[in-house]
């Protein structure tokens, strides 16, 4: 019985660590409009329909709706959103 415990304890501990690491590595994002849970690659919020991503007018790269500038080309995005 002790031998079985010695063998299974590290395996069980490793499984617990694996599950905990996997759970914490997934980014948790919230919709800026409704606070609903969204994934990184969502284009719109499934809860309220708010756009989460759009395209940079300068280079066409995907940018998040609340970003003030494009990280690829530096185009200021705030003024573009305010004009809509």
C-alpha positions in Angstrom: 0.0 0.0 0.0 2.8 2.4 0.9 4.6 1.6 -2.4 1.4 2.4 -4.3 1.1 5.7 -2.5 4.8 6.5 -3.3 4.2 5.9 -7.0 0.8 7.6 -7.3 1.5 10.8 -5.2 3.9 12.4 -7.7 1.6 11.5 -10.6 -1.4 13.1 -8.9 0.6 16.2 -8.0 1.8 16.5 -11.6 -1.8 16.2 -12.9 -3.0 18.9 -10.5 -0.2 21.3 -11.5 -1.0 20.6 -15.2 -4.6 21.4 -14.8 -3.9 24.6 -12.7 -1.4 25.9 -15.2 -3.7 25.3 -18.2 -6.5 27.1 -16.5 -4.4 30.2 -15.7 -2.7 30.5 -19.1 -5.9 31.3 -20.9 -6.4 35.1 -21.1 -9.6 36.4 -19.7 -11.0 39.4 -21.5 -14.1 41.4 -20.8 -16.2 43.3 -23.3 -15.7 47.0 -22.6 -19.4 47.7 -23.2 -21.2 45.0 -21.2 -18.5 43.2 -19.2 -19.3 39.8 -20.7 -16.5 37.3 -21.2 -14.9 37.3 -24.6 -12.0 35.5 -26.3 -8.9 37.2 -27.8 -9.9 36.4 -31.4 -13.6 37.5 -31.1 -14.5 40.3 -33.6 -17.7 41.2 -31.8 -19.1 40.5 -28.3 -21.5 37.6 -28.4 -23.5 39.1 -25.5 -24.2 42.6 -26.7 -22.8 42.8 -30.3 -20.2 45.5 -29.6 -17.3 45.5 -32.1 -14.1 44.4 -30.4 -11.7 44.6 -33.3 -11.4 46.7 -36.4 -8.8 47.5 -39.0 -6.2 50.2 -38.8 -6.9 52.8 -41.6 -3.1 53.2 -42.0 -1.9 49.7 -42.5 -5.0 47.5 -42.4 -3.8 45.5 -39.3 -6.3 44.1 -36.9 -6.6 46.4 -33.9 -8.7 46.3 -30.7 -11.6 48.7 -30.6 -10.4 50.6 -27.6 -6.7 51.0 -28.7 -5.6 54.6 -29.2 -2.9 53.8 -31.7 -1.9 51.0 -34.1 1.0 49.0 -32.6 2.3 48.2 -36.2 2.4 51.6 -37.9 1.6 54.1 -35.2 -1.5 55.5 -36.7 -3.6 57.3 -34.1 -7.0 55.5 -33.9 -8.8 57.7 -31.4 -9.7 60.4 -33.9 -10.8 57.9 -36.4 -13.3 56.3 -34.0 -14.6 59.7 -32.8 -15.5 60.6 -36.4 -17.9 57.7 -36.8 
